[in-house]
Amino acid sequence: MEDSLIVELFLQRNEAAISESCEKYGSRLRSLALEITEDIGTAEECENDTYLEAWKRIPPHEPRAYLYAFFARITRHLALNRIREDRTQKRSAFLCSLSTELEQCLPSCEDPQLDQLVLKEALNGFLATLSEEKRNIFLRRYWFLDSIERISERFGISQSKVKTTLFRCRRGLKSYLEQEGYVR
């Protein structure tokens, strides 16, 4: 079923919207949550919670042209929240290390709401300057939270190349933000 028709079912408050969403995107959403939580049961809960959250958010949102991205964002946030609540110190250390990697090139937040919008635009602008391979590696690391090893396996490249690419991307991001006036 087309995304616009699924959104229309949500708008009509027809429960078929959930079953159609599950059929079309369920495995992808579960896979996304599983990569973050590393637990199939938690991943399934995140998938189910995604549909509930979408039910609450549609309307006012009408993500006809970006339904999977809408679901994926919800799933990602639910999975990250679950990690914060349930996981061990080891997983928290992983999230902290990712934050530390990006802190070196992102501006500090004085007005979180404004900075979030500005930073979103800046990141999108920066990502548009990258080659497809670099953009995919960057997103797999910092959006999907993949490990260096998993990225290496996924793209069939060495871990050293992944690390080097990420380092250069972070350095490029910092330079881009400085050129655009976001970082002093």
C-alpha positions, 0 to 999 in steps of 0.5 A: 500500500502506498504511504499516502494511503496509509497516512490517510488511514491514520487520519481517518483513525482506521486501525488498518493503518497500523497493520498496513504500516507493520506489513510494509515497514515492520521488519525495517523498524524492528531491525533499526531498533535491534541494531540500537538495543541489541535485544529482539524483545526490546526491538519488538516493543520499540516497533509496537510503541512506534505505531502507538506514537504514530497514532498519537502524532498523525494528525497533526503531522501528515508524513505522506512523502516521508512515512518511513523516515517519520517511523524511523525517527520515532523508533530510534528515539524509543530505542535510545530512551530504552537504552538509557533506562535499561542498559548497563554501564557498557552501553552507556559508555558507548553512547558517551563515546559517540557524543564525545566524538561529535562534541569536538566539532559541534557548537555548544547549545545556549538556546537549545530550541534555536540551536536544534533547528540551525544545527539540523539545517547545517548538518543537512547542508554538510551531508549534501557535500559528502560522497554517497559512501562517506555520507552512508558511513557517517549516518551509520555511525552517528544516526544508526549507532553502528559500531566501527566493526559493523560498518566495516562489514556492511560496506566491505571495507577495512575498519581502518578506512571507516575510522579514517573516513569518520575522522575526516568527516568530523574534521570536515563538519567542523570546518563546514560549521566554521565557514557557515558561521555556526562555530567561532 
